[in-house]
C-alpha cells in the first residue's frame, strides 16, 4: 500500500504562536480544561475580554438562534436584530450618547472611527493621548499608543500627528496633589497649550495594559481633562473597551459622571466574540459610507450576543449581585495584601484590580518575581496575566465568590512562595503573560 502523503499544516506567525505550553480543550464559566483533563481557574478572562465567562448559556442561545435564522446582514438592509440591539444598548450606555457605529470587529477600528469623526468635526489633525496607553494594533492606533523607539519601524510612512501626556502611574512617594502627571495637571496644560491644533483628546480611563489600573484617582484626571476640553472646544474620547461591563454603572464615564463626546467599546461587549462600537453625540455623526464600516463588522451572531449581555447588565437584580461580588473581591484582596505588610499593593475599580509587588528589589526584579509566580500559578491551575511588576486581575462578571476565593487562594500561595524563594532560584521565564 502506498504511504499517505505527509499532512501539510501552516504554522502560526511568531506574534500569534501559543506561549503557555497548554492546549485548551474546553471551557465553562471561570474555568477551562486542557487536553489532559486538567482544570484551570481563569482570573484574567483570557485577553481580559470574556465578560460573561466561557459558554454563558444566554449568550450561546442568542448566537445559536440567530445563526439558525440568518448568518449575515449587510448594512444596506434593515433588520429587527439590529433594532433590538440598539434598544438594549441604549439602556446601559450614557444617555447623552445618541449615535452608534456598530459595524466594526475590534477596538482598534472603534478608536480610528472616533478619531476620524473628531478630525472631520474640528478640521484639525492632532490627537492628544497618554504615552504607553493601549489603543489597538492597526497602524494608526499603534501610533496613538506610543510604542517607543524599539518598534518605530511599524510607523514607517506614517505622518499622523500625536502629542503624548506622561503615563499617570501612581506615585506613592508623594501626595496625589503633588503628582502632576497622575492628577491631570500636565494633561490639562497640554490641552491649553495645543488646543488650536487638536482634533481630540483620547483617554483610556483605567489603563490596564500600562499597569495603571485606575491609579489612585483616574477620575480626577478625566474630570480635569473634561473641563479643559470644554474650555477650549476640544472633543473628549473615552476608550472604554477595557472597562465596559466590569464596573458598577457599566462604564466609567457613567460611574464618575464625566460625559465624553465619543466612546469606544469592544472586548467584553459581545462576551469575547468579535464586535466593536463607536458611540457619539449627534454632533459627531459626520462620516460617509466607506469611511468607517467594515465588510463583516457587526456580524449578526455577535450583535445578538451583545444584545443579550446588555439585557443582563440592565437587570437591577443582576446589578445588585454584581456589586456584592465586587465588594467581596475587593475586601478579600485588601485583606490578603494587608497581611503581607509592605510587599504588596492593590488598586483598581470594579472587578478590574491589580496586585503590585513593591518590594523587595528593583522594578526589574519585581517583574521577574511576578513572572515566576505566574508561571508557578499556571502549574497550580490558575491563569493570571502579568503587567511588569503587577498581576492583572479581571475575573468575569458571572464568577461566584467561591470562584474568586479559589483563585485568590492559589494566587497568594504562589506569591508567598516566590517572596520566600532566593532570588537566584526564581525561574527565568519570558513575560508571556504580559498583556500586549
ZIBEL-V984344 format. One record per residue. N is the residue number from 1. RES is the residue in three letters. SS is DSSP state (A for helix, B for strand, O for the rest). Layout:
BEGIN
n = [N,N]
res = [RES,RES]
ss = [SS,SS]
END
This chain:
BEGIN
n = [1,2,3,4,5,6,7,8,9,10,11,12,13,14,15,16,17,18,19,20,21,22,23,24,25,26,27,28,29,30,31,32,33,34,35,36,37,38,39,40,41,42,43,44,45,46,47,48,49,50,51,52,53,54,55,56,57,58,59,60,61,62,63,64,65,66,67,68,69,70,71,72,73,74,75,76,77,78,79,80,81,82,83,84,85,86,87,88,89,90,91,92,93,94,95,96,97,98,99,100,101,102,103,104,105,106,107,108,109,110,111,112,113,114,115,116,117,118,119,120,121,122,123,124,125,126,127,128,129,130,131,132,133,134,135,136,137,138,139,140,141,142,143,144,145,146,147,148,149,150,151,152,153,154,155,156,157,158,159,160,161,162,163,164,165,166,167,168,169,170,171,172,173,174,175,176,177,178,179,180,181,182,183,184,185,186,187,188,189,190,191,192,193,194,195,196,197,198,199,200,201,202,203,204,205,206,207,208,209,210,211,212,213,214,215,216,217,218,219,220,221,222,223,224,225,226,227,228,229,230,231,232,233,234,235,236,237,238,239,240,241,242,243,244,245,246,247,248,249,250,251,252,253,254,255,256,257,258,259,260,261,262,263,264,265,266,267,268,269,270,271,272,273,274,275,276,277,278,279,280,281,282,283,284,285,286,287,288,289,290,291,292,293,294,295,296,297,298,299,300,301,302,303,304,305,306,307,308,309,310,311,312,313,314,315,316,317,318,319,320,321,322,323,324,325,326,327,328,329,330,331,332,333,334,335,336,337,338,339,340,341,342,343,344,345,346,347,348,349,350,351,352,353,354,355,356,357,358,359,360,361,362,363,364,365,366,367,368,369,370,371,372,373,374,375,376,377,378,379,380,381,382,383,384,385,386,387,388,389,390,391,392,393,394,395,396,397,398,399,400,401,402,403,404,405,406,407,408,409,410,411,412,413,414,415,416,417,418,419,420,421,422,423,424,425,426,427,428,429,430,431,432,433,434,435,436]
res = [UNK,UNK,UNK,UNK,UNK,UNK,UNK,UNK,UNK,UNK,UNK,UNK,UNK,UNK,UNK,UNK,UNK,UNK,UNK,UNK,UNK,UNK,UNK,UNK,UNK,UNK,UNK,UNK,UNK,UNK,UNK,UNK,UNK,UNK,UNK,UNK,UNK,UNK,UNK,UNK,UNK,UNK,UNK,UNK,UNK,UNK,UNK,UNK,UNK,UNK,UNK,UNK,UNK,UNK,UNK,UNK,UNK,UNK,UNK,UNK,UNK,UNK,UNK,UNK,UNK,UNK,UNK,UNK,UNK,UNK,UNK,UNK,UNK,UNK,UNK,UNK,UNK,UNK,UNK,UNK,UNK,UNK,UNK,UNK,UNK,UNK,UNK,UNK,UNK,UNK,UNK,UNK,UNK,UNK,UNK,UNK,UNK,UNK,UNK,UNK,UNK,UNK,UNK,UNK,UNK,UNK,UNK,UNK,UNK,UNK,UNK,UNK,UNK,UNK,UNK,UNK,UNK,UNK,UNK,UNK,UNK,UNK,UNK,UNK,UNK,UNK,UNK,UNK,UNK,UNK,UNK,UNK,UNK,UNK,UNK,UNK,UNK,UNK,UNK,UNK,UNK,UNK,UNK,UNK,UNK,UNK,UNK,UNK,UNK,UNK,UNK,UNK,UNK,UNK,UNK,UNK,UNK,UNK,UNK,UNK,UNK,UNK,UNK,UNK,UNK,UNK,UNK,UNK,UNK,UNK,UNK,UNK,UNK,UNK,UNK,UNK,UNK,UNK,UNK,UNK,UNK,UNK,UNK,UNK,UNK,UNK,UNK,UNK,UNK,UNK,UNK,UNK,UNK,UNK,UNK,UNK,UNK,UNK,UNK,UNK,UNK,UNK,UNK,UNK,UNK,UNK,UNK,UNK,UNK,UNK,UNK,UNK,UNK,UNK,UNK,UNK,UNK,UNK,UNK,UNK,UNK,UNK,UNK,UNK,UNK,UNK,UNK,UNK,UNK,UNK,UNK,UNK,UNK,UNK,UNK,UNK,UNK,UNK,UNK,UNK,UNK,UNK,UNK,UNK,UNK,UNK,UNK,UNK,UNK,UNK,UNK,UNK,UNK,UNK,UNK,UNK,UNK,UNK,UNK,UNK,UNK,UNK,UNK,UNK,UNK,UNK,UNK,UNK,UNK,UNK,UNK,UNK,UNK,UNK,UNK,UNK,UNK,UNK,UNK,UNK,UNK,UNK,UNK,UNK,UNK,UNK,UNK,UNK,UNK,UNK,UNK,UNK,UNK,UNK,UNK,UNK,UNK,UNK,UNK,UNK,UNK,UNK,UNK,UNK,UNK,UNK,UNK,UNK,UNK,UNK,UNK,UNK,UNK,UNK,UNK,UNK,UNK,UNK,UNK,UNK,UNK,UNK,UNK,UNK,UNK,UNK,UNK,UNK,UNK,UNK,UNK,UNK,UNK,UNK,UNK,UNK,UNK,UNK,UNK,UNK,UNK,UNK,UNK,UNK,UNK,UNK,UNK,UNK,UNK,UNK,UNK,UNK,UNK,UNK,UNK,UNK,UNK,UNK,UNK,UNK,UNK,UNK,UNK,UNK,UNK,UNK,UNK,UNK,UNK,UNK,UNK,UNK,UNK,UNK,UNK,UNK,UNK,UNK,UNK,UNK,UNK,UNK,UNK,UNK,UNK,UNK,UNK,UNK,UNK,UNK,UNK,UNK,UNK,UNK,UNK,UNK,UNK,UNK,UNK,UNK,UNK,UNK,UNK,UNK,UNK,UNK,UNK,UNK,UNK,UNK,UNK,UNK,UNK,UNK,UNK,UNK,UNK,UNK,UNK,UNK,UNK,UNK,UNK,UNK,UNK,UNK,UNK,UNK,UNK,UNK,UNK,UNK,UNK,UNK,UNK,UNK]
ss = [O,O,O,O,O,O,O,O,O,O,O,O,O,O,O,O,O,O,O,O,O,O,O,B,B,B,B,B,B,O,B,B,B,B,O,O,O,O,B,B,B,B,O,O,A,A,A,A,O,O,O,O,O,B,O,O,A,A,A,A,A,A,A,A,A,A,A,A,A,O,O,O,O,O,O,O,O,O,O,A,A,A,A,A,A,A,A,A,A,A,O,O,O,O,O,O,O,O,B,B,B,B,B,B,O,O,A,A,A,A,A,A,A,A,A,A,A,A,A,A,A,A,O,O,O,B,B,B,B,B,O,O,O,O,O,O,O,O,A,A,A,A,A,A,A,O,O,O,A,A,A,A,A,A,A,O,O,O,O,O,O,B,B,B,B,O,O,O,O,O,O,O,O,O,O,A,A,A,O,A,A,A,A,O,A,A,A,A,A,A,A,A,A,A,A,A,A,B,B,B,B,B,B,O,O,O,O,O,O,O,O,O,O,O,O,O,O,A,A,A,A,A,A,A,A,A,A,A,A,A,A,A,O,O,B,B,B,B,B,O,O,O,O,O,O,O,O,O,O,O,O,A,A,A,A,A,O,O,O,O,O,B,B,B,B,O,A,A,A,A,O,O,O,O,O,B,B,B,B,B,O,A,A,A,O,O,O,O,O,O,O,O,O,O,O,O,O,O,O,A,A,A,A,A,A,A,A,A,A,A,A,A,A,O,O,A,A,A,A,A,A,A,A,A,A,A,A,A,A,A,A,A,A,A,A,A,A,A,O,O,A,A,A,B,B,B,B,B,B,O,O,B,B,B,B,B,B,O,O,O,O,O,A,A,A,A,A,A,A,A,A,A,A,A,A,A,A,A,A,O,O,B,B,O,B,B,B,O,O,B,B,B,B,O,O,O,O,O,O,O,A,A,A,A,A,A,A,A,A,A,A,A,A,A,A,A,A,A,A,A,O,O,A,A,A,O,O,O,O,O,O,O,O,B,O,O]
END
